[in-house]
């Protein structure tokens, strides 16, 4: 019973906070399509199938057809382009045009509603992959300032890349505390942050849980392989590396990680890529 009360209280609190800060929709049909898109996005976070992501876009486009000034829809649409850019789901993988579109849509959302946390968060995500770390972090901090209860597991990644792994852990702790139904990817990014702080036992526990829940999450497999290697558990490191290559046969250190994982600090980059090499992942 206490667990049920905790879940309900957390979601009611977040809903109340958001409703007091958000502008009322100009058209409730627009908002209905938007909410369906949000729900489908949550489905994608579990399924990791591109069809769900395309359905998010379809629903968002329907909302914008009714109200072309709905800022939240633009912010959500921006996130779909960031997702395909970074995750290799379709031909927009690592496409400069997809990343530029995400940037454009996030800017559009801010232009329509400068006080929308989601808009600033979307901008922060787009900018971190453009290697504009300081501006990315500033955008995320602006989102937190607008609504301290607006949290998401994705927020951790820009902080880790910017050399602020401790801040990433704080963000994830807040997310997991405020949303008991948190996505399993939170464990992955928590482990990544601990890895970058050289807290390998903590990283191992979090990454093991992530891989258990989402076995095909390639980044978590890479982080787990590197963690095992740094702990000197080479047999397990090589087993994780082999599983990653099985999931993605063309995986190389010089390929996807070099293009996506853009650390602000060369020292952080060396620490990360050395772990991958120790694990035996192909160059």
C-alpha positions in Angstrom: 0.0 0.0 0.0 2.8 2.4 0.8 4.4 1.8 -2.6 1.1 2.6 -4.3 0.7 5.8 -2.3 4.3 6.8 -3.2 3.6 6.3 -6.9 0.4 8.2 -6.8 1.8 11.1 -4.8 4.8 11.4 -7.0 2.8 11.6 -10.2 0.2 13.9 -8.7 2.9 16.2 -7.5 4.6 16.4 -10.8 1.3 16.9 -12.7 0.3 19.7 -10.4 3.6 21.4 -10.7 3.6 21.2 -14.4 0.0 22.4 -14.8 0.7 25.5 -12.8 3.6 26.4 -14.9 2.4 25.5 -18.4 0.3 27.7 -20.6 -3.2 26.4 -21.3 -3.5 25.0 -24.8 -5.3 27.1 -27.4 -7.1 24.0 -28.6 -7.8 20.9 -26.5 -7.6 18.6 -29.6 -4.1 19.8 -30.1 -3.2 19.0 -26.6 -4.9 15.5 -26.9 -2.7 14.7 -29.9 0.3 15.9 -27.9 -0.5 13.8 -24.9 -0.9 10.7 -27.2 2.5 11.5 -28.7 4.1 11.7 -25.2 2.6 8.4 -24.3 3.9 6.8 -27.5 7.3 8.3 -26.8 7.2 6.4 -23.5 6.4 3.2 -25.4 9.4 3.8 -27.6 11.6 4.1 -24.5 10.6 0.5 -23.7 10.4 -1.0 -27.2 13.3 0.9 -28.9 11.5 0.3 -32.3 11.6 3.1 -34.8 8.0 2.5 -35.7 7.0 3.9 -32.3 9.1 7.0 -32.9 7.5 7.6 -36.3 4.1 7.4 -34.6 5.3 10.1 -32.2 6.0 12.3 -35.2 2.7 11.5 -36.8 0.8 12.5 -33.7 2.9 15.6 -33.2 2.3 16.7 -36.8 -1.4 16.3 -36.2 -1.2 18.5 -33.2 0.7 21.2 -35.1 -1.8 21.0 -38.0 -4.4 22.2 -35.6 -2.2 24.7 -33.7 1.0 25.5 -35.5 2.1 27.5 -32.4 2.1 24.7 -29.9 5.6 24.9 -28.4 5.5 21.6 -26.6 4.9 19.8 -29.8 8.0 21.4 -31.4 10.1 20.4 -28.4 9.0 16.8 -28.6 9.5 16.7 -32.3 13.0 18.0 -31.8 13.7 15.1 -29.5 12.7 12.6 -32.1 15.4 13.9 -34.4 18.0 13.8 -31.7 17.0 10.2 -31.0 17.4 9.0 -34.6 20.7 11.0 -34.9 22.3 9.3 -32.0 20.9 5.8 -32.0 21.2 4.4 -35.5 17.5 3.7 -36.1 17.2 4.9 -39.6 19.0 6.9 -42.4 19.2 10.0 -40.1 21.8 8.3 -38.0 24.7 10.9 -37.6 23.1 13.0 -40.3 24.0 16.7 -40.0 20.6 17.6 -41.4 18.8 15.7 -38.6 20.8 17.4 -35.9 20.3 20.8 -37.5 16.5 20.0 -37.7 16.5 19.2 -33.9 18.3 22.5 -33.2 15.9 24.4 -35.4 12.8 22.8 -33.8 14.1 23.4 -30.2 14.7 27.1 -31.1 11.2 27.3 -32.5 9.8 26.0 -29.3 11.7 28.5 -27.2 10.6 31.3 -29.5 7.0 30.3 -29.0 7.3 29.8 -25.3 10.5 31.1 -23.6 9.3 29.7 -20.2 8.8 26.1 -21.4 11.3 23.7 -19.7 11.0 21.1 -22.4 12.1 23.6 -25.0 15.3 24.5 -23.2 16.0 20.8 -22.5 15.6 19.9 -26.2 18.0 22.7 -27.1 20.5 21.5 -24.5 20.5 18.0 -26.1 20.9 19.3 -29.6 23.8 21.5 -28.6 25.8 18.8 -26.7 26.0 16.8 -29.9 27.2 19.9 -31.7 30.0 19.9 -29.1 28.8 23.2 -27.6 29.0 22.0 -24.0 28.8 25.2 -22.1 25.7 26.5 -24.0 24.2 23.0 -23.7 24.6 23.0 -19.9 23.2 26.5 -19.6 20.1 25.5 -21.5 19.5 22.5 -19.2 20.1 24.6 -16.1 17.5 27.0 -17.5 15.0 24.2 -17.8 15.6 23.2 -14.2 15.2 26.8 -13.1 11.9 27.0 -14.8 10.7 23.8 -13.2 12.8 22.0 -10.6 10.5 18.9 -10.9 11.1 18.6 -14.6 13.5 15.7 -14.7 14.5 13.1 -17.2 17.2 10.4 -17.4 18.5 11.9 -20.7 19.7 15.0 -18.8 22.6 13.1 -17.4 24.4 12.7 -20.7 25.3 16.3 -21.5 26.6 16.7 -17.9 28.9 13.7 -18.2 30.2 14.8 -21.6 30.8 18.3 -20.2 33.0 16.8 -17.4 30.3 17.2 -14.7 29.6 13.5 -13.8 28.8 14.3 -10.2 26.1 16.7 -11.4 24.8 14.0 -13.7 24.4 11.6 -10.7 22.5 14.3 -8.8 20.2 14.8 -11.8 19.6 11.0 -12.0 19.0 10.7 -8.3 16.3 13.5 -8.6 14.7 11.8 -11.6 14.6 8.4 -9.9 13.2 9.9 -6.7 10.5 12.0 -8.4 9.4 9.3 -10.9 9.3 5.8 -9.4 8.3 4.5 -12.8 11.7 5.6 -14.2 13.0 4.2 -17.5 15.7 1.5 -17.2 18.1 3.6 -19.2 18.6 5.7 -16.0 20.7 2.9 -14.6 22.9 3.0 -17.8 23.6 6.7 -17.5 24.1 6.4 -13.8 26.7 3.7 -14.4 28.4 5.8 -17.1 28.7 8.8 -14.7 30.2 6.6 -12.0 32.6 5.1 -14.6 33.8 8.6 -15.5 34.4 9.3 -11.8 36.4 6.0 -11.6 33.9 4.7 -9.2 33.9 1.3 -10.9 32.0 -0.9 -8.3 29.1 1.6 -8.3 29.2 1.7 -12.1 29.2 -2.1 -12.3 26.0 -2.4 -10.2 24.1 0.2 -12.2 25.2 -1.0 -15.6 24.5 -4.6 -14.7 20.9 -3.6 -13.9 20.5 -1.7 -17.1 21.7 -4.5 -19.3 19.5 -6.9 -17.4 16.4 -4.8 -18.2 17.5 -3.6 -21.7 19.8 -6.3 -23.2 20.1 -4.6 -26.6 21.1 -1.1 -25.2 24.5 -0.9 -27.0 25.9 2.0 -25.1 25.4 0.2 -21.7 27.1 -2.8 -23.1 30.1 -0.7 -24.1 30.2 1.0 -20.7 29.9 -2.3 -18.9 32.7 -3.8 -20.9 35.0 -0.9 -20.1 34.0 -1.1 -16.4 34.9 -4.8 -16.2 38.2 -4.0 -17.9 39.1 -1.2 -15.4 38.3 -3.6 -12.6 40.7 -6.1 -14.1 37.9 -8.6 -14.7 39.1 -9.3 -18.3 37.1 -12.5 -19.0 33.9 -10.7 -18.3 35.0 -7.5 -20.1 35.7 -9.6 -23.3 32.4 -11.4 -22.9 30.6 -8.0 -22.9 32.6 -6.8 -25.8 31.7 -9.9 -27.8 28.0 -9.4 -27.0 28.2 -5.8 -28.1 29.8 -6.9 -31.4 27.2 -9.6 -31.8 24.4 -6.9 -31.4 26.2 -4.5 -33.7 28.7 -6.4 -36.0 30.2 -3.2 -37.5 31.0 -1.7 -34.1 34.4 -0.1 -33.8 36.0 2.4 -31.4 36.9 4.7 -34.2 33.3 4.6 -35.5 30.2 5.4 -33.5 31.8 6.2 -30.1 34.2 8.7 -31.6 31.4 10.4 -33.5 28.9 10.6 -30.7 30.8 10.7 -27.5 32.2 14.1 -27.7 33.9 14.9 -24.4 34.8 18.4 -23.5 37.9 17.2 -21.7 40.6 15.2 -23.6 41.4 13.5 -20.3 37.9 12.2 -20.0 38.0 11.0 -23.6 41.2 9.1 -22.9 39.8 7.5 -19.8 36.7 6.3 -21.7 38.4 5.0 -24.8 41.2 3.3 -22.9 38.5 1.3 -21.1 37.0 0.2 -24.4 40.4 -0.8 -25.7 41.2 -2.8 -22.6 38.0 -4.7 -23.0 39.1 -5.8 -26.5 36.7 -3.9 -28.6 37.9 -3.5 -32.2 39.5 -0.2 -33.3 
